[in-house]
Amino acid sequence: MNISILHYAAPPVVGGVESVLGQHARLMAADGHQVSILAGRGAQIDPHIPFFKLPLADSRHPEILAVKAGLDAGIVSAHFDYLAAVLQEDLSAQLAGAQVLIAHNVCSLNKNLPLTAALKKISQQPGAPRLVLWHHDLAWTTPRYHAELHAGYPWDLVKTDWTEAVQVTISEPRHQELAKLLGVSPGRILVVPNGFEVRKFLKLEAQTFHFVNPLNLLAANSLLLLPARITPRKNIELAIRVLAALRGPYPEAKLVVIGPLGPHNPANLTYFNQLIALRARFVLDEAVIFLAEHTQDYLPDEVIADFYRLEDALLLPSREEGFGIPILEAGLAGLPVFCADIPPLRHLEEMLASFFSLEASPGEVATLISSRLSGDCAFGLRQRVKQEYTWSRIYAERIRPLLGER
């Protein structure tokens, strides 16, 4: 599909809308669409996404600012119609072959009403691309814009429903606000929230990100990290049993064991097979993840650190430890720590960790974890963000279906 995206400015210009439309463009291009960006300011920053500069689309263009000064005072000058006609001609030329045009904020703000007027005329022409109006901000419901707005044309372009367009906004409060402004049913308007890209935000190594989607790590509603070699003294069997109990309150909980088999004892392979059998007995094949099953590559410190950023809590059920470096790493990463109450760990962590006896049942340990996490607001927000606000999920569930509408 040939898709054009329109705004006053585009990356590398820094701004919230600019960032969002840049991300949209990358997602659409990665999904196989032919995408271009049209804006008054910006540049091509992706070799697969052409940028077309339309100087008069810039909200800060001198001629646009001059006309806006009159509009703010309630005066529609003859130059307004001239600029709208030039923009209509320029924009039409760039839209040749476009099947979808997505306009961000152009039809909800009064920053460049000649551009809004030009877009309105284009949308009413036979063969015009399907128009999607993406509203981040609303001039008519924002007090700081009230003095600039007046009754009639062209100010009413940003307060009336364009019936030929798909209407989209970014949050439920904005959804209700826009429906009231346009005088339409909320069902007329789609909600597509903004999101974030996990890999970039957490600065994940390519080797780390290789595991994220195939292992469905972001879908976990509680992700426990066990950074240990696979050897009996690490008591990994207890961690598996704890996870089985934890999946009562957290049905999508997962455990990630990131260490390889211990290198010095041949019996470790027997132990590993026992762990695999235990995992199968509890039907946790996709919930208990041994990275040793997925890679034989060496995991550098940078990748280990990534898993601390991805996970929700550290679980350390060891029977023996000499020091307990994972606790220090968890402290630096801000992870809650749940560990066996053995002297080296108790000495290191004092009262900052949640300790459990090695004699405790898996259910008791699971209750300890659940009680602490359920009262942690940061944990709750983290789960919601991971599960609802990643760009990959938003695109798959909200944007791709929108593009397919006819």
C-alpha positions in Angstrom: 0.0 0.0 0.0 1.2 3.5 -0.8 0.9 5.6 2.3 1.8 9.3 2.8 2.1 10.9 6.2 1.6 14.7 6.6 2.5 17.1 9.4 4.0 20.6 9.8 7.4 19.1 10.7 9.0 15.7 10.7 12.1 14.1 12.2 14.9 15.0 12.9 12.8 17.9 14.2 12.3 17.1 17.9 8.7 16.9 19.1 6.1 14.5 20.4 4.1 14.3 17.2 7.2 14.2 15.1 8.5 11.3 17.1 5.2 9.4 16.8 4.8 9.9 13.0 8.4 8.8 12.5 7.7 5.6 14.4 4.5 5.0 12.5 6.4 5.4 9.2 9.0 2.9 10.3 6.4 0.4 11.4 4.5 0.7 8.2 7.6 0.4 6.0 8.7 -2.7 8.0 5.3 -4.2 7.3 5.8 -3.9 3.6 4.1 -0.6 2.8 5.5 2.1 0.6 5.7 5.1 2.9 6.6 8.7 2.4 6.6 11.7 4.8 5.4 15.1 3.7 6.2 18.1 5.9 7.4 21.7 5.9 10.5 21.0 8.0 12.5 17.8 8.4 14.8 15.5 6.4 15.0 11.9 5.2 16.4 9.9 8.1 15.6 6.4 6.9 16.7 5.2 3.5 13.5 3.3 3.0 11.2 6.3 3.8 11.4 9.3 1.4 10.9 12.8 2.7 9.3 15.5 0.6 9.6 19.0 1.7 6.5 21.3 1.3 7.8 24.6 2.6 4.3 26.2 3.1 3.3 23.2 5.2 5.6 24.5 7.9 3.7 26.2 10.7 6.6 28.6 11.1 6.9 29.6 7.4 6.9 33.5 7.3 3.9 33.7 4.9 1.9 31.3 7.0 2.8 33.2 10.2 1.7 36.5 8.5 -1.7 35.0 7.5 -2.1 33.5 10.9 -1.6 36.8 12.6 -4.6 38.1 10.7 -6.6 34.9 11.4 -5.9 35.2 15.1 -7.5 38.7 15.0 -10.5 37.3 13.0 -9.4 38.5 9.6 -9.3 36.2 6.6 -7.0 37.9 4.1 -6.9 37.3 0.3 -3.5 35.8 0.8 -5.1 33.0 2.8 -6.9 31.8 -0.3 -3.7 32.1 -2.4 -1.6 30.0 0.1 -4.4 27.4 0.3 -4.4 27.1 -3.5 -0.6 26.8 -3.7 -0.7 24.2 -1.0 -3.5 22.3 -2.7 -1.5 22.1 -5.9 1.8 21.2 -4.2 0.2 18.6 -2.0 -1.8 17.0 -4.8 1.4 16.6 -6.9 3.1 14.7 -4.0 0.0 12.5 -3.4 -0.1 11.1 -6.9 -0.4 7.4 -6.5 -1.0 7.5 -2.7 -3.7 5.3 -1.5 -3.8 6.5 2.1 -3.0 10.0 3.6 -2.5 10.3 7.3 -2.5 13.9 8.6 -1.3 14.5 12.1 -2.8 17.4 13.9 -3.4 19.3 10.6 -7.2 19.2 11.1 -7.4 19.8 14.8 -5.0 22.7 15.4 -5.0 26.2 13.9 -1.2 26.3 13.3 -1.6 26.3 9.5 -5.2 26.8 8.4 -4.2 27.3 4.7 -2.9 23.7 4.8 -6.1 22.5 6.5 -8.2 24.2 3.9 -6.1 22.7 1.1 -6.4 19.3 2.6 -10.2 19.7 2.8 -10.5 20.4 -0.9 -8.2 17.5 -1.8 -10.2 15.1 0.3 -13.4 16.0 -1.6 -11.9 15.3 -5.1 -12.7 12.1 -6.9 -9.9 9.6 -6.6 -8.4 11.2 -3.5 -6.5 9.0 -1.1 -8.3 7.6 1.8 -7.8 10.2 4.5 -7.0 9.4 8.2 -7.0 12.4 10.5 -4.8 11.7 13.5 -5.6 14.1 16.4 -3.0 14.6 19.2 -4.2 18.1 20.3 -7.4 20.0 19.9 -7.4 23.8 19.5 -11.1 24.3 20.3 -10.9 22.6 23.6 -7.6 24.1 24.8 -7.9 27.4 26.6 -4.6 28.9 25.4 -5.9 28.8 21.8 -9.4 30.4 22.5 -8.4 34.0 21.7 -7.1 32.8 18.3 -10.4 31.1 17.2 -13.5 32.6 15.7 -16.8 31.6 14.3 -17.0 30.4 10.7 -14.6 29.5 8.0 -11.7 28.5 8.2 -11.6 28.1 12.0 -14.6 25.6 11.9 -12.4 23.3 9.8 -10.8 22.1 13.0 -14.1 21.6 15.0 -16.4 19.8 12.5 -16.5 16.2 11.5 -14.9 15.4 8.1 -17.2 12.7 7.1 -14.9 11.5 4.3 -12.1 10.8 6.8 -11.3 8.2 9.4 -11.0 10.0 12.7 -8.3 8.8 15.2 -7.1 10.1 18.5 -4.6 9.0 21.1 -6.3 8.5 24.4 -9.6 7.8 26.0 -10.0 11.3 27.5 -9.1 12.8 24.1 -11.6 10.4 22.5 -14.5 11.7 24.6 -13.3 15.3 24.2 -13.2 15.0 20.4 -16.5 13.2 20.1 -18.2 16.1 22.0 -16.4 18.7 19.9 -17.4 17.1 16.6 -20.9 16.2 17.8 -20.5 12.6 16.9 -20.8 9.3 18.6 -17.6 8.1 20.2 -17.9 5.0 18.0 -17.1 7.3 15.0 -13.6 7.8 16.4 -10.8 5.3 16.8 -8.3 5.3 19.7 -4.7 4.5 18.9 -2.4 5.3 21.8 1.2 6.3 21.6 3.8 3.8 22.5 7.5 3.1 22.9 10.1 0.8 21.3 11.4 -1.6 23.9 14.8 -2.3 22.3 15.7 1.4 21.8 14.3 2.5 25.2 16.2 -0.2 27.1 19.2 0.0 24.8 19.1 -3.8 24.3 21.9 -5.6 22.5 21.0 -7.3 19.3 21.9 -10.7 20.9 19.4 -10.0 23.7 16.6 -8.8 21.5 17.0 -12.0 19.5 15.3 -13.7 22.5 12.5 -11.2 23.3 9.9 -12.0 20.6 10.5 -15.7 20.0 10.3 -16.3 23.8 7.4 -13.9 24.2 9.0 -12.2 27.1 7.0 -9.0 27.0 3.7 -11.0 27.4 4.7 -12.2 30.9 2.8 -10.5 33.7 5.6 -11.3 36.0 9.1 -12.1 34.7 11.5 -13.7 37.2 15.3 -13.7 36.6 17.5 -16.5 37.9 21.1 -15.7 36.8 22.8 -18.9 37.7 24.7 -21.8 36.1 22.7 -25.0 36.0 24.1 -26.9 38.9 22.3 -28.5 41.9 23.5 -26.1 44.5 21.5 -23.3 42.7 18.3 -25.1 43.7 16.6 -24.3 40.4 14.0 -27.0 41.0 12.6 -24.8 43.8 12.3 -21.9 41.4 10.3 -24.0 39.0 7.9 -25.1 41.7 7.6 -21.5 42.9 6.7 -20.4 39.4 4.0 -23.1 39.2 2.4 -21.7 42.3 2.9 -18.0 41.2 0.9 -18.6 38.1 -2.2 -18.7 40.2 -2.2 -14.9 40.8 0.0 -14.3 37.7 -1.1 -16.7 35.0 1.4 -15.4 32.5 4.4 -15.4 34.8 7.7 -16.7 33.4 11.1 -17.7 34.8 14.3 -17.1 32.8 17.4 -19.0 33.8 20.2 -17.3 32.0 23.2 -19.5 32.9 24.7 -22.4 31.0 25.4 -25.9 32.5 28.0 -25.8 35.2 31.3 -26.7 33.3 33.1 -28.8 35.9 30.7 -31.6 36.9 29.4 -34.2 34.4 26.5 -34.8 36.7 25.1 -31.3 35.8 23.7 -32.8 32.6 21.7 -35.3 34.6 20.5 -32.4 36.8 19.5 -30.4 33.8 17.4 -33.3 32.4 15.7 -33.6 35.8 14.8 -29.9 35.6 13.4 -30.4 32.1 11.3 -33.3 33.3 10.0 -31.2 36.3 9.1 -28.4 34.0 7.1 -30.8 31.8 5.4 -32.2 34.9 4.1 -28.7 35.8 3.2 -28.0 32.1 5.6 -25.0 32.1 7.4 -25.7 28.9 6.9 -22.1 27.6 7.0 -20.5 31.0 10.4 -21.8 32.3 13.0 -20.6 29.9 16.5 -22.0 30.0 18.6 -19.9 27.6 21.0 -22.8 27.4 18.3 -24.5 25.3 18.2 -21.6 22.9 21.9 -20.7 22.4 25.3 -22.1 22.9 26.9 -18.7 22.4 28.7 -16.9 25.2 26.5 -14.2 26.8 28.6 -11.1 27.5 28.1 -8.9 30.4 26.1 -6.4 28.3 23.5 -9.1 27.5 23.3 -10.2 31.1 22.7 -6.6 32.1 19.9 -6.4 29.5 18.0 -9.2 31.2 18.1 -7.3 34.5 16.4 -4.4 32.6 13.8 -6.7 31.1 12.9 -8.7 34.2 10.6 -7.8 37.0 12.3 -9.5 40.0 15.4 -11.5 40.9 14.8 -15.0 42.3 17.8 -16.6 44.0 16.9 -19.9 45.7 20.5 -21.1 46.1 21.5 -23.6 48.8 25.0 -22.3 48.7 26.6 -19.0 47.6 30.0 -17.6 48.3 29.1 -14.0 47.7 25.9 -13.3 45.6 26.9 -10.9 42.8 23.3 -11.1 41.3 22.0 -9.2 44.3 24.4 -6.3 43.6 23.3 -6.3 40.0 19.6 -6.4 40.9 20.2 -3.5 43.3 21.7 -1.4 40.5 18.9 -2.3 38.1 16.2 -1.5 40.7 14.8 -5.1 40.8 13.0 -6.5 43.8 15.1 -9.3 45.3 13.7 -12.6 46.6 16.4 -14.9 47.9 17.1 -17.9 50.1 17.9 -17.0 53.7 21.5 -18.2 53.8 24.4 -16.4 55.5 26.3 -15.0 52.5 23.1 -13.5 51.0 21.7 -12.3 54.4 25.1 -10.6 55.1 25.2 -8.9 51.7 21.6 -7.7 51.6 20.7 -7.1 55.2 17.0 -6.2 55.3 16.6 -4.9 51.7 15.7 -8.2 50.2 12.7 -10.5 50.8 14.1 -13.6 52.3 12.6 -17.1 52.5 13.7 -20.2 54.3 15.0 -23.1 52.3 12.4 -25.1 54.3 9.5 -22.9 53.0 7.0 -24.5 50.6 6.9 -23.3 47.0 3.4 -21.8 47.7 4.8 -19.8 50.6 7.6 -18.4 48.5 5.1 -17.6 45.7 2.9 -15.8 48.2 5.9 -13.8 49.4 6.6 -12.7 45.8 3.0 -12.0 44.9 2.4 -10.0 48.1 5.3 -7.7 47.4 4.7 -7.3 43.7 1.0 -6.6 44.1 1.7 -3.7 46.4 4.4 -2.2 44.1 2.9 0.6 42.0 6.0 0.7 39.8 5.7 -3.0 39.0 2.0 -2.6 38.1 2.8 0.3 35.7 5.6 -1.7 34.2 3.3 -4.6 33.4 0.7 -2.3 31.8 3.3 -0.6 29.7 4.9 -3.8 28.5 1.6 -5.4 27.7 -0.3 -2.5 26.2 2.1 0.2 25.0 4.8 -1.3 22.9 4.8 -0.1 19.3 4.8 -3.6 18.0 1.6 -4.5 19.8 -0.1 -1.2 19.0 0.8 -1.6 15.4 -0.5 -5.2 15.2 -3.7 -4.5 17.1 -4.6 -1.0 16.2 -2.7 0.5 13.2 -2.6 -2.4 10.8 -6.4 -3.0 11.0 -6.9 0.7 10.5 -4.8 0.7 7.3 -6.8 -2.2 6.0 -10.2 -0.4 6.3 -12.0 0.6 3.2 
